[in-house]
Amino acid sequence: MKKLTIAILMTLCSYSLVSAEIGVNVGISGNMGVFTAEAEETMGTTGRRGSDRAVAVFGYGSVFLEKELGQYFSVGVDYNPSDMDSEAVEENVRCSDVGSESASCSQKVKVTFEDLTTFYAALNITENFFVKVGMVEVDVITKESLGTGGTYGNTSLDGQMMGLGYNKDLTNGLFVRAEGSYTDFDDIKINGATGETRFIKANGIAGANGKISIGKTF
């Protein structure tokens, strides 16, 4: 559904460009973000738990399409076409689920984030400064190797963002921007495969992002 939505938006904006409609902005951005999250894993019939808090730094590129609605307001979509991989986390735990309370099992978990998409609205508060709010969506693909057995399913994250930026118009319709934003994602729960008594809860998923963009107005 997300890819279909993006395709529709790109088609509409492409039509606007072909028809030379005024007020369409397109561009590319370089992003750097720092995110934190706290996760708790519950497994086994005894409800054994393990928890950890992680900090991750991501750098990625994105493309954006905007439509200006008057002098002060615009709406747009920002899309990251590349995948982002987290660092692999490895932990040794007791694995009573495989027959020995004293046995040690290696739990390796890695996560890939795909199709990071932001739908936003921006309001110009001066000639150059603007504020922005939006909704963020990203697919979460789990890649785990669990000594205790089993797997986790994939899921998606939804969040809200707010930001502040500076826009500078150049010649020939070109412009550059610098902006910073904060994103707060909803809590999630990922269940194990059918028949497994395990699940992961993740909360406090939030972070700050800095962005430099260059684009052109048509």
C-alpha beads as a LAMMPS data file, in Angstrom:
LAMMPS data file: protein, C-alpha beads

218 atoms
217 bonds

1 atom types
1 bond types

-500.0 500.0 xlo xhi
-500.0 500.0 ylo yhi
-500.0 500.0 zlo zhi

Masses

1 110.0

Atoms # bond

1 1 1 0.000 0.000 0.000
2 1 1 2.827 2.414 0.854
3 1 1 4.621 1.865 -2.458
4 1 1 1.327 2.329 -4.313
5 1 1 0.739 5.640 -2.511
6 1 1 4.249 6.842 -3.393
7 1 1 3.776 5.822 -7.025
8 1 1 0.507 7.774 -7.236
9 1 1 2.118 10.883 -5.736
10 1 1 5.062 10.687 -8.124
11 1 1 2.699 10.275 -11.069
12 1 1 0.663 13.313 -10.044
13 1 1 3.779 15.440 -9.557
14 1 1 5.221 14.241 -12.874
15 1 1 1.991 15.319 -14.566
16 1 1 2.319 18.718 -12.904
17 1 1 5.840 19.105 -14.259
18 1 1 4.833 18.131 -17.780
19 1 1 1.927 20.566 -17.736
20 1 1 4.236 23.316 -16.416
21 1 1 2.031 23.922 -13.401
22 1 1 3.543 26.601 -11.125
23 1 1 4.528 25.725 -7.577
24 1 1 6.034 22.226 -7.771
25 1 1 9.332 21.601 -5.960
26 1 1 11.561 18.564 -6.485
27 1 1 14.902 17.792 -4.901
28 1 1 17.335 15.486 -3.143
29 1 1 18.505 15.483 0.474
30 1 1 21.340 14.175 2.595
31 1 1 20.221 13.072 6.060
32 1 1 21.936 12.194 9.323
33 1 1 19.925 10.918 12.278
34 1 1 20.422 9.614 15.803
35 1 1 17.707 7.358 17.230
36 1 1 17.199 5.580 20.545
37 1 1 14.905 2.721 21.552
38 1 1 14.294 0.387 24.461
39 1 1 13.311 -3.226 23.797
40 1 1 12.200 -6.071 26.039
41 1 1 12.055 -9.705 24.975
42 1 1 9.768 -12.167 26.766
43 1 1 10.221 -15.845 25.958
44 1 1 9.321 -19.255 27.238
45 1 1 6.405 -20.469 29.289
46 1 1 8.026 -19.033 32.415
47 1 1 8.026 -15.539 30.960
48 1 1 11.804 -15.059 31.116
49 1 1 12.728 -11.514 30.114
50 1 1 15.688 -9.591 28.820
51 1 1 15.843 -5.899 28.015
52 1 1 18.268 -3.435 26.496
53 1 1 18.443 0.155 25.276
54 1 1 20.190 1.006 22.030
55 1 1 21.403 4.113 20.215
56 1 1 21.832 4.046 16.422
57 1 1 23.236 6.588 13.969
58 1 1 21.965 6.551 10.380
59 1 1 23.067 8.436 7.279
60 1 1 20.981 8.202 4.122
61 1 1 19.791 10.018 1.023
62 1 1 16.214 10.821 0.065
63 1 1 14.160 12.491 -2.656
64 1 1 11.209 14.812 -2.168
65 1 1 8.271 16.223 -4.098
66 1 1 6.242 19.242 -2.950
67 1 1 3.254 21.269 -4.038
68 1 1 3.011 24.887 -2.953
69 1 1 -0.473 25.932 -1.864
70 1 1 -0.301 29.681 -1.905
71 1 1 2.516 31.843 -0.602
72 1 1 2.915 30.338 2.847
73 1 1 1.826 26.693 2.771
74 1 1 3.053 23.536 1.037
75 1 1 2.594 19.768 1.268
76 1 1 4.995 17.051 0.204
77 1 1 6.433 13.574 0.487
78 1 1 10.040 12.597 1.275
79 1 1 11.149 9.047 0.376
80 1 1 14.313 7.077 1.119
81 1 1 14.778 4.476 -1.670
82 1 1 17.640 2.652 0.070
83 1 1 17.611 0.193 2.990
84 1 1 19.160 1.027 6.359
85 1 1 20.693 -1.754 8.458
86 1 1 21.172 -1.640 12.202
87 1 1 24.241 -3.083 13.865
88 1 1 23.978 -6.756 14.794
89 1 1 23.358 -7.298 18.505
90 1 1 24.551 -10.547 20.077
91 1 1 23.788 -11.794 23.580
92 1 1 24.336 -15.101 25.371
93 1 1 21.374 -16.225 27.466
94 1 1 20.307 -19.323 29.378
95 1 1 18.136 -21.428 27.123
96 1 1 15.919 -23.659 29.227
97 1 1 13.599 -23.923 26.244
98 1 1 16.091 -26.276 24.558
99 1 1 16.420 -28.688 27.443
100 1 1 19.079 -27.395 29.816
101 1 1 18.676 -24.601 32.351
102 1 1 22.446 -24.054 32.408
103 1 1 22.962 -24.204 28.652
104 1 1 24.082 -20.998 26.927
105 1 1 22.442 -19.864 23.710
106 1 1 23.596 -17.112 21.367
107 1 1 20.919 -14.609 20.338
108 1 1 21.845 -12.530 17.281
109 1 1 19.450 -9.864 16.055
110 1 1 19.718 -7.389 13.181
111 1 1 17.049 -5.090 11.777
112 1 1 16.652 -3.558 8.315
113 1 1 14.519 -0.454 7.747
114 1 1 12.892 -0.180 4.321
115 1 1 10.759 2.408 2.486
116 1 1 11.202 5.226 4.993
117 1 1 8.532 7.729 3.933
118 1 1 7.475 11.078 5.386
119 1 1 4.261 12.878 4.432
120 1 1 4.458 16.469 5.612
121 1 1 3.042 19.973 5.578
122 1 1 5.212 23.091 5.856
123 1 1 4.348 26.651 6.823
124 1 1 6.562 29.626 6.005
125 1 1 6.846 31.840 9.104
126 1 1 9.232 34.344 7.467
127 1 1 10.665 34.760 3.978
128 1 1 13.261 32.067 4.697
129 1 1 12.291 30.156 7.848
130 1 1 9.619 27.448 7.916
131 1 1 8.110 24.928 10.320
132 1 1 7.110 21.424 9.326
133 1 1 4.928 18.629 10.729
134 1 1 4.255 15.210 9.289
135 1 1 3.667 11.483 9.549
136 1 1 6.485 8.943 9.151
137 1 1 6.191 5.333 8.014
138 1 1 8.900 2.668 7.741
139 1 1 8.918 -1.120 7.283
140 1 1 10.921 -3.099 9.862
141 1 1 12.477 -6.343 8.594
142 1 1 13.890 -8.568 11.343
143 1 1 16.950 -10.721 10.661
144 1 1 17.673 -12.924 13.645
145 1 1 19.605 -16.054 14.545
146 1 1 18.236 -17.308 17.868
147 1 1 19.963 -20.118 19.730
148 1 1 16.757 -20.637 21.680
149 1 1 15.002 -21.326 18.384
150 1 1 12.225 -19.570 16.548
151 1 1 11.914 -16.401 14.517
152 1 1 10.198 -13.031 14.666
153 1 1 7.913 -11.571 12.060
154 1 1 8.284 -8.269 10.249
155 1 1 6.277 -5.165 11.096
156 1 1 5.982 -1.455 10.338
157 1 1 6.496 1.686 12.395
158 1 1 4.365 4.818 12.361
159 1 1 5.447 8.091 13.893
160 1 1 5.013 11.833 14.018
161 1 1 7.650 14.427 13.176
162 1 1 8.115 18.145 13.664
163 1 1 10.901 20.339 12.397
164 1 1 12.291 23.773 11.675
165 1 1 14.245 24.814 8.606
166 1 1 15.828 27.578 6.519
167 1 1 15.254 27.942 2.776
168 1 1 17.464 30.032 0.474
169 1 1 16.395 30.750 -3.102
170 1 1 19.144 30.794 -5.739
171 1 1 18.979 31.602 -9.450
172 1 1 17.023 29.765 -12.158
173 1 1 14.519 28.333 -9.691
174 1 1 17.126 26.502 -7.623
175 1 1 17.078 26.515 -3.819
176 1 1 18.985 25.047 -0.876
177 1 1 17.662 24.113 2.567
178 1 1 18.925 23.179 5.985
179 1 1 16.552 21.734 8.538
180 1 1 16.361 19.771 11.751
181 1 1 13.522 17.589 12.978
182 1 1 12.435 15.329 15.817
183 1 1 10.521 12.085 15.253
184 1 1 8.610 10.053 17.835
185 1 1 7.475 6.559 16.786
186 1 1 4.612 4.558 18.260
187 1 1 5.419 1.584 20.502
188 1 1 5.354 -1.816 18.810
189 1 1 5.028 -5.477 19.772
190 1 1 6.472 -8.220 17.561
191 1 1 5.231 -11.751 18.182
192 1 1 7.157 -14.901 17.435
193 1 1 6.072 -17.339 14.751
194 1 1 2.913 -19.383 15.284
195 1 1 3.126 -21.633 18.320
196 1 1 6.041 -19.811 19.962
197 1 1 5.724 -18.251 23.404
198 1 1 7.917 -15.244 22.739
199 1 1 7.514 -11.605 21.791
200 1 1 9.422 -8.320 21.733
201 1 1 8.113 -4.968 22.904
202 1 1 9.885 -1.807 21.753
203 1 1 9.141 1.620 23.173
204 1 1 10.722 5.030 23.433
205 1 1 11.664 4.925 19.738
206 1 1 12.592 8.507 18.942
207 1 1 15.355 10.562 17.427
208 1 1 16.666 13.760 15.888
209 1 1 17.500 14.242 12.220
210 1 1 19.500 16.853 10.312
211 1 1 19.017 17.421 6.587
212 1 1 20.666 19.391 3.769
213 1 1 18.654 19.642 0.548
214 1 1 18.973 21.067 -2.930
215 1 1 16.048 21.395 -5.276
216 1 1 14.338 23.213 -8.098
217 1 1 11.007 24.998 -8.350
218 1 1 8.855 24.587 -11.487

Bonds

1 1 1 2
2 1 2 3
3 1 3 4
4 1 4 5
5 1 5 6
6 1 6 7
7 1 7 8
8 1 8 9
9 1 9 10
10 1 10 11
11 1 11 12
12 1 12 13
13 1 13 14
14 1 14 15
15 1 15 16
16 1 16 17
17 1 17 18
18 1 18 19
19 1 19 20
20 1 20 21
21 1 21 22
22 1 22 23
23 1 23 24
24 1 24 25
25 1 25 26
26 1 26 27
27 1 27 28
28 1 28 29
29 1 29 30
30 1 30 31
31 1 31 32
32 1 32 33
33 1 33 34
34 1 34 35
35 1 35 36
36 1 36 37
37 1 37 38
38 1 38 39
39 1 39 40
40 1 40 41
41 1 41 42
42 1 42 43
43 1 43 44
44 1 44 45
45 1 45 46
46 1 46 47
47 1 47 48
48 1 48 49
49 1 49 50
50 1 50 51
51 1 51 52
52 1 52 53
53 1 53 54
54 1 54 55
55 1 55 56
56 1 56 57
57 1 57 58
58 1 58 59
59 1 59 60
60 1 60 61
61 1 61 62
62 1 62 63
63 1 63 64
64 1 64 65
65 1 65 66
66 1 66 67
67 1 67 68
68 1 68 69
69 1 69 70
70 1 70 71
71 1 71 72
72 1 72 73
73 1 73 74
74 1 74 75
75 1 75 76
76 1 76 77
77 1 77 78
78 1 78 79
79 1 79 80
80 1 80 81
81 1 81 82
82 1 82 83
83 1 83 84
84 1 84 85
85 1 85 86
86 1 86 87
87 1 87 88
88 1 88 89
89 1 89 90
90 1 90 91
91 1 91 92
92 1 92 93
93 1 93 94
94 1 94 95
95 1 95 96
96 1 96 97
97 1 97 98
98 1 98 99
99 1 99 100
100 1 100 101
101 1 101 102
102 1 102 103
103 1 103 104
104 1 104 105
105 1 105 106
106 1 106 107
107 1 107 108
108 1 108 109
109 1 109 110
110 1 110 111
111 1 111 112
112 1 112 113
113 1 113 114
114 1 114 115
115 1 115 116
116 1 116 117
117 1 117 118
118 1 118 119
119 1 119 120
120 1 120 121
121 1 121 122
122 1 122 123
123 1 123 124
124 1 124 125
125 1 125 126
126 1 126 127
127 1 127 128
128 1 128 129
129 1 129 130
130 1 130 131
131 1 131 132
132 1 132 133
133 1 133 134
134 1 134 135
135 1 135 136
136 1 136 137
137 1 137 138
138 1 138 139
139 1 139 140
140 1 140 141
141 1 141 142
142 1 142 143
143 1 143 144
144 1 144 145
145 1 145 146
146 1 146 147
147 1 147 148
148 1 148 149
149 1 149 150
150 1 150 151
151 1 151 152
152 1 152 153
153 1 153 154
154 1 154 155
155 1 155 156
156 1 156 157
157 1 157 158
158 1 158 159
159 1 159 160
160 1 160 161
161 1 161 162
162 1 162 163
163 1 163 164
164 1 164 165
165 1 165 166
166 1 166 167
167 1 167 168
168 1 168 169
169 1 169 170
170 1 170 171
171 1 171 172
172 1 172 173
173 1 173 174
174 1 174 175
175 1 175 176
176 1 176 177
177 1 177 178
178 1 178 179
179 1 179 180
180 1 180 181
181 1 181 182
182 1 182 183
183 1 183 184
184 1 184 185
185 1 185 186
186 1 186 187
187 1 187 188
188 1 188 189
189 1 189 190
190 1 190 191
191 1 191 192
192 1 192 193
193 1 193 194
194 1 194 195
195 1 195 196
196 1 196 197
197 1 197 198
198 1 198 199
199 1 199 200
200 1 200 201
201 1 201 202
202 1 202 203
203 1 203 204
204 1 204 205
205 1 205 206
206 1 206 207
207 1 207 208
208 1 208 209
209 1 209 210
210 1 210 211
211 1 211 212
212 1 212 213
213 1 213 214
214 1 214 215
215 1 215 216
216 1 216 217
217 1 217 218
